[in-house]
Amino acid sequence: MGGTVLLAAPRGYCAGVERAVDAVERALDEHGEPVYVRKQIVHNLHVVRDLEGKGAVFVDEVTEIPPGAVAVLSAHGSPPGVYEQARDRRLELIDATCPLVTKVHVEARRFAGQGRTIVLIGHAGHEEVEGTSGQAPDRTILVQTIDEARTVELPAGDLAFLTQTTLSVDETGEIVRVLRERYPHLEGPPREDICYATQNRQDAVKEIAPQADVVVVIGSKNSSNSNRLVEVARESGTPAYLVDDETEVDPSWFDGAEVVGLTSGASAPEHLVASMLRFLATKGFDRVEQVTVAEEGVRFSLPPGVRQIPVRPTR
């Protein structure tokens, strides 16, 4: 009798990731090689390598891009200074910032314009956090953990909070609860900042993890939302591992296991899931049951500069 794979749904690409990757591919179709990209367009090793093979050149800063070149900004968002540097270099700029991240930027500028101190809940060093804090750097205080929420000293006056879009839903809720217990007048955004895809993928893991002996999450090590999926699985008491693909799997993880839970982060393409399922079948996990907790129909229009460019028919 073979083992079972519980395949989480939704999983994989979200609308913002799909939009960003499409933007780079369409820019390459229109302009040819090279198209420069500030930071990783999305946090996935395979996606970056694939786009590099098609002619994308990834750089850390726009100051590394030749003047007048075509440049794409990553899905995670950028601080205002990046746009100023791009104008100074006369770059043909395509802004692939996820619209849900742009929404947080707008909220940051609005809160700052109201004279509020902004508590930004997120992870230091993450590109999204750098982009959001850059909207109002003098008014933004970063809080990363529940312990920090218990000890942070906020100035007198009006306060507001914003969050990174890819955080743990449960942990973020607890951080907000602690902050509001200490600062009851803390105002939040009109709608929560954690994106629909992050919420749905965590909900799916919460469904499969208690039924599984081990959970495998496909995603890169620098992918915030993928790391959160591992944490969610482990919080249910199930061992969980983050891998870029099946070559990183240790077969000993499945010793004594009858059920493997499988999901993928929001920047992981579906072909990696298909490859993992083939690998798991060779290990005896040849029955696949999809567990669906939500249906996603969200689509974002492409950024200006690539809307009308036809996609390669071979894609």
C-alpha positions as CSV (number, residue, x, y, z in Angstrom):
1,M,0.0,0.0,0.0
2,G,1.5,3.3,-1.1
3,G,1.7,6.6,0.7
4,T,-0.4,9.7,0.2
5,V,0.5,13.2,-0.7
6,L,-1.8,15.9,0.6
7,L,-1.4,18.7,-1.9
8,A,-2.4,22.1,-0.6
9,A,-4.4,24.6,-2.6
10,P,-4.0,27.4,-3.1
11,R,-0.3,27.2,-3.5
12,G,2.4,28.7,-5.8
13,Y,2.3,31.9,-7.8
14,C,0.1,34.7,-6.5
15,A,-1.1,37.5,-8.8
16,G,1.7,39.9,-7.9
17,V,4.4,37.4,-8.7
18,E,2.8,36.4,-12.0
19,R,2.5,40.1,-12.9
20,A,6.2,40.8,-12.1
21,V,7.6,37.7,-13.9
22,D,5.4,38.5,-16.9
23,A,6.7,42.1,-16.9
24,V,10.3,41.0,-17.2
25,E,9.5,38.5,-20.0
26,R,7.5,41.0,-22.0
27,A,10.2,43.6,-21.6
28,L,12.7,41.1,-23.0
29,D,10.3,40.4,-25.9
30,E,10.0,44.1,-26.7
31,H,13.5,45.4,-26.1
32,G,15.7,42.3,-26.4
33,E,18.7,41.6,-24.1
34,P,19.6,42.9,-21.7
35,V,16.8,44.0,-19.4
36,Y,18.0,45.0,-16.0
37,V,16.2,44.1,-12.8
38,R,16.8,45.8,-9.4
39,K,17.0,43.0,-6.8
40,Q,15.5,39.6,-7.4
41,I,12.2,40.1,-9.3
42,V,10.7,37.6,-6.9
43,H,12.4,35.5,-4.2
44,N,12.8,32.3,-6.1
45,L,16.1,30.8,-7.2
46,H,14.6,29.0,-10.2
47,V,12.7,32.0,-11.5
48,V,15.8,34.2,-11.3
49,R,17.9,31.6,-13.1
50,D,15.3,31.1,-15.8
51,L,15.0,34.9,-16.4
52,E,18.8,35.2,-16.5
53,G,18.9,32.6,-19.2
54,K,16.5,34.7,-21.2
55,G,18.6,37.8,-20.9
56,A,17.7,39.5,-17.6
57,V,20.5,41.0,-15.6
58,F,19.9,41.3,-11.9
59,V,21.6,44.1,-9.9
60,D,21.4,45.3,-6.4
61,E,21.0,49.0,-7.2
62,V,19.9,51.1,-10.2
63,T,23.2,52.9,-10.0
64,E,24.7,49.7,-11.5
65,I,22.5,50.0,-14.6
66,P,23.8,51.8,-17.7
67,P,22.2,55.2,-18.4
68,G,19.2,54.9,-20.7
69,A,18.7,51.1,-20.3
70,V,15.5,49.3,-19.7
71,A,15.0,48.5,-16.0
72,V,12.4,46.6,-14.0
73,L,11.7,47.2,-10.3
74,S,11.0,44.0,-8.3
75,A,7.6,43.0,-6.9
76,H,8.7,43.8,-3.3
77,G,8.6,47.6,-3.8
78,S,11.3,50.2,-3.7
79,P,12.0,53.4,-1.6
80,P,11.5,56.8,-3.2
81,G,15.2,57.3,-3.7
82,V,15.4,54.5,-6.2
83,Y,12.9,56.3,-8.5
84,E,15.0,59.5,-8.2
85,Q,18.2,57.5,-9.2
86,A,16.3,56.0,-12.1
87,R,15.3,59.4,-13.4
88,D,18.8,60.7,-13.0
89,R,20.1,57.8,-15.2
90,R,17.2,58.3,-17.7
91,L,16.2,54.7,-17.3
92,E,13.2,53.3,-19.2
93,L,11.6,52.1,-16.0
94,I,9.0,49.4,-15.6
95,D,7.6,49.3,-12.1
96,A,6.6,45.7,-11.2
97,T,5.8,46.5,-7.5
98,C,2.9,44.3,-6.4
99,P,-0.2,46.5,-6.2
100,L,-0.8,45.2,-2.7
101,V,2.6,46.5,-1.7
102,T,1.9,49.8,-3.4
103,K,-1.3,50.0,-1.3
104,V,0.9,49.8,1.9
105,H,3.2,52.5,0.5
106,V,0.1,54.8,-0.1
107,E,-1.0,54.1,3.5
108,A,2.4,55.0,4.9
109,R,2.4,58.3,3.1
110,R,-1.1,59.0,4.2
111,F,-0.3,58.3,7.9
112,A,2.9,60.3,7.7
113,G,0.9,63.2,6.1
114,Q,-1.4,63.1,9.1
115,G,1.6,63.5,11.4
116,R,1.4,59.9,12.8
117,T,4.2,57.8,13.9
118,I,4.1,54.5,12.0
119,V,4.8,51.2,13.6
120,L,5.8,48.9,10.7
121,I,5.5,45.2,11.6
122,G,8.0,43.2,9.5
123,H,11.4,41.8,9.1
124,A,14.5,44.0,9.1
125,G,16.4,43.8,5.8
126,H,13.6,42.5,3.7
127,E,13.2,44.5,0.5
128,E,9.5,45.1,1.1
129,V,10.2,46.5,4.6
130,E,12.9,48.8,3.1
131,G,10.5,50.0,0.5
132,T,7.7,50.7,2.9
133,S,9.9,52.4,5.6
134,G,11.4,54.5,2.9
135,Q,8.1,56.2,2.3
136,A,8.4,57.9,5.7
137,P,11.8,57.0,7.2
138,D,11.7,59.7,9.9
139,R,8.3,58.5,11.1
140,T,8.6,54.7,10.9
141,I,9.5,52.4,13.8
142,L,10.1,48.7,13.0
143,V,8.7,46.0,15.2
144,Q,9.6,42.4,14.3
145,T,8.4,40.2,17.2
146,I,5.9,39.9,20.0
147,D,8.7,40.5,22.5
148,E,9.5,43.8,20.7
149,A,5.8,44.7,20.8
150,R,5.9,44.3,24.5
151,T,8.9,46.6,25.0
152,V,8.9,49.2,22.2
153,E,8.5,52.7,23.5
154,L,6.5,54.8,21.1
155,P,6.4,58.6,21.2
156,A,3.4,60.6,22.3
157,G,0.9,61.6,19.7
158,D,-1.0,59.9,17.0
159,L,0.1,56.4,16.1
160,A,-0.7,53.9,13.2
161,F,0.5,50.5,12.2
162,L,1.3,48.8,8.9
163,T,2.5,45.3,8.1
164,Q,4.7,43.5,5.6
165,T,2.3,41.6,3.3
166,T,4.0,38.2,3.7
167,L,4.0,37.7,7.5
168,S,2.5,35.0,9.7
169,V,-1.2,35.9,10.0
170,D,-1.4,34.6,13.6
171,E,1.8,36.1,14.9
172,T,1.0,39.5,13.3
173,G,-2.4,39.4,14.9
174,E,-0.8,38.8,18.3
175,I,1.7,41.6,17.8
176,V,-1.1,44.0,16.9
177,R,-3.1,42.9,20.0
178,V,-0.1,43.5,22.3
179,L,0.6,46.9,20.7
180,R,-3.1,48.0,21.1
181,E,-3.1,46.8,24.7
182,R,-0.3,49.2,25.4
183,Y,-1.3,51.9,22.9
184,P,-5.2,51.8,22.6
185,H,-5.3,54.7,20.2
186,L,-3.1,52.9,17.6
187,E,-4.8,53.1,14.3
188,G,-4.6,50.4,11.6
189,P,-5.0,50.5,7.8
190,P,-8.6,50.4,6.4
191,R,-7.9,46.9,5.3
192,E,-5.3,44.5,6.6
193,D,-2.0,44.5,4.8
194,I,-1.2,40.8,4.8
195,C,-2.2,39.8,1.3
196,Y,-4.9,37.3,0.3
197,A,-2.3,34.9,-1.1
198,T,-0.3,34.8,2.1
199,Q,-3.5,34.2,4.1
200,N,-4.8,31.5,1.8
201,R,-1.5,29.5,1.6
202,Q,-1.2,29.6,5.4
203,D,-4.8,28.4,5.8
204,A,-4.1,25.5,3.4
205,V,-1.1,24.4,5.4
206,K,-3.1,24.6,8.6
207,E,-5.6,22.2,7.0
208,I,-3.0,19.6,5.7
209,A,-0.3,19.7,8.4
210,P,-2.3,18.0,11.2
211,Q,-3.1,15.2,8.8
212,A,0.5,14.7,7.6
213,D,3.5,13.0,9.1
214,V,5.8,15.6,7.4
215,V,5.3,18.7,5.3
216,V,7.5,19.9,2.4
217,V,7.3,23.5,1.3
218,I,8.8,24.4,-2.1
219,G,10.4,27.8,-2.0
220,S,13.7,29.7,-1.7
221,K,15.4,30.4,1.6
222,N,15.0,34.2,1.2
223,S,11.2,33.9,0.5
224,S,9.4,35.4,3.5
225,N,6.0,33.8,2.7
226,S,7.6,30.4,2.1
227,N,9.4,30.5,5.5
228,R,6.1,31.4,7.1
229,L,4.5,28.3,5.6
230,V,7.2,26.1,7.3
231,E,6.5,27.8,10.6
232,V,2.8,27.4,10.3
233,A,3.2,23.6,9.7
234,R,5.6,23.2,12.6
235,E,3.2,25.1,14.9
236,S,0.8,22.2,14.3
237,G,3.4,19.8,15.6
238,T,4.4,18.4,12.2
239,P,8.0,18.4,11.0
240,A,8.3,20.7,8.0
241,Y,11.1,21.5,5.6
242,L,11.8,24.3,3.0
243,V,13.5,23.2,-0.2
244,D,14.1,24.8,-3.6
245,D,13.3,21.5,-5.3
246,E,13.5,17.8,-4.9
247,T,17.3,17.7,-5.1
248,E,17.4,19.2,-1.6
249,V,15.1,16.6,0.0
250,D,16.6,14.2,2.5
251,P,14.8,10.8,2.0
252,S,15.2,10.1,5.7
253,W,12.5,12.8,6.3
254,F,10.0,10.2,5.1
255,D,11.1,7.3,7.3
256,G,8.0,5.8,8.8
257,A,5.7,8.4,7.1
258,E,2.5,7.5,5.4
259,V,1.3,11.0,4.5
260,V,3.3,13.9,3.1
261,G,1.9,17.4,3.0
262,L,3.1,19.4,0.0
263,T,2.8,23.1,-0.8
264,S,4.7,25.9,-2.5
265,G,5.4,29.5,-1.7
266,A,3.8,32.4,-3.6
267,S,7.0,32.8,-5.8
268,A,7.4,29.2,-6.7
269,P,6.3,28.1,-10.2
270,E,4.0,25.1,-10.5
271,H,6.5,23.0,-12.5
272,L,8.5,22.6,-9.3
273,V,5.5,21.0,-7.7
274,A,5.1,18.6,-10.6
275,S,8.7,17.6,-10.3
276,M,8.4,17.1,-6.5
277,L,5.3,14.9,-7.0
278,R,7.2,12.7,-9.5
279,F,10.0,12.4,-7.0
280,L,7.7,11.5,-4.1
281,A,6.1,8.9,-6.3
282,T,9.5,7.2,-6.6
283,K,9.6,7.1,-2.8
284,G,6.2,5.3,-2.6
285,F,3.9,8.4,-2.2
286,D,2.0,7.7,-5.3
287,R,-1.5,8.8,-4.3
288,V,-2.2,12.6,-4.5
289,E,-5.2,14.2,-2.8
290,Q,-5.6,17.9,-3.3
291,V,-6.9,19.8,-0.3
292,T,-8.5,23.1,-1.3
293,V,-9.4,25.8,1.2
294,A,-10.1,28.7,-1.2
295,E,-10.5,29.6,-4.8
296,E,-8.3,32.4,-6.2
297,G,-9.3,34.5,-9.2
298,V,-7.3,37.6,-8.5
299,R,-5.5,39.1,-11.5
300,F,-3.5,42.3,-11.8
301,S,-3.0,44.3,-15.0
302,L,0.5,44.6,-16.2
303,P,2.6,47.7,-15.3
304,P,2.8,50.6,-17.8
305,G,5.4,50.0,-20.4
306,V,4.6,46.4,-21.1
307,R,0.8,46.2,-21.3
308,Q,0.5,46.0,-25.1
309,I,3.6,43.8,-25.7
310,P,2.7,40.3,-27.0
311,V,4.1,37.4,-25.1
312,R,6.2,34.8,-26.8
313,P,3.9,32.0,-28.1
314,T,6.3,29.4,-26.8
315,R,5.9,30.5,-23.2
